[in-house]
Amino acid sequence: MTNRSLIMSEGMKALRNQLGTVGAEIFIFTVKSEEPFNYTEWRRDNLFEDMTADELLGAAVEYAKVNRPVFKKLAAAKSITP
């Protein structure tokens, strides 16, 4: 599987797990139907609107510590804290 194929496969799996099959399809339809769709603008305006930059950074660091073994070593070596 190519990186792009793997990302698409994992993305669809995540959408289905979180939203269900119908919800995932509605999400994809909505994103594709808003022409032109600016993901960066949407993310900035909607995805993290209730989080401060420090909260977002803390969440990202915690996620990486749990889900990215390489980051665990880097975080330990540099004493990164959320």
N, C-alpha and C positions, 0 to 999 in steps of 0.2 A: 504494500500500500504506500502511495506517495504521501508526503507530508500534507499536501492539500486534501487528499482523499481521507487521510486519517483525521485531520481537523474537522472536515465535514461530517464524518461518521461520528466522532466523539461529540461534536456540537449537537447533532440531531439526537443522539442518545441523551445528552444533558437536557435538551429541551423537552423531550418526551418524558424523561424522569420527573422533571419539575412541573411541567404544564399538562402532561398527558398528550396523547396523539393529536386530538382535536385542537387543544390549546397551542401545541407546537405548529400545527398547520396554520392556525389563525395568525400567530406571530409572524411566520414567514410571509404569508399573504400580505399582512399589514406593512411589513418592511418593504416588500417588493412593490406595493401599490403606491407608496408615497414617493413620487418622482419629482425631482431627484431627492433621494434619501441621504441625508448627511448624518452618518452614524456618530461622528465626533460631536456635532452640535447636539444631537439627541442625547448622547451619553452625558454631556456636560449639563444639559438642562433637566434631565429626568432621572438618570440612573442613580446618581449620588447626591441628589438635591438636599437630602436631610443630613448629610454628613459633612463635618469640617474636614479640611485637608489632613489634620492630625489624626482624626478618627479613621479616615480612609487609609492613611499610611499604616496605622496600627493594625487595621484589619488585613491589609496586604502582607505585612510582616508575619502576622500570626498564621495566615493561610500558607505562606511559603514555608514557615517552620514545620508545619504539619505535613504538607504535601510535596515538598521539594527537598529531597535528601541533600542535594548539593548545597542548597541555601542554608540548611542546618549547620553544616560545617563552616560556611562563610559567616553566618550570624554569630556562631560561637567564637570564631577567631577575631571578629571585629567588635564583639559585644554589642550587636545591634539590638535595641530594645524598642518596643512600640511606644 
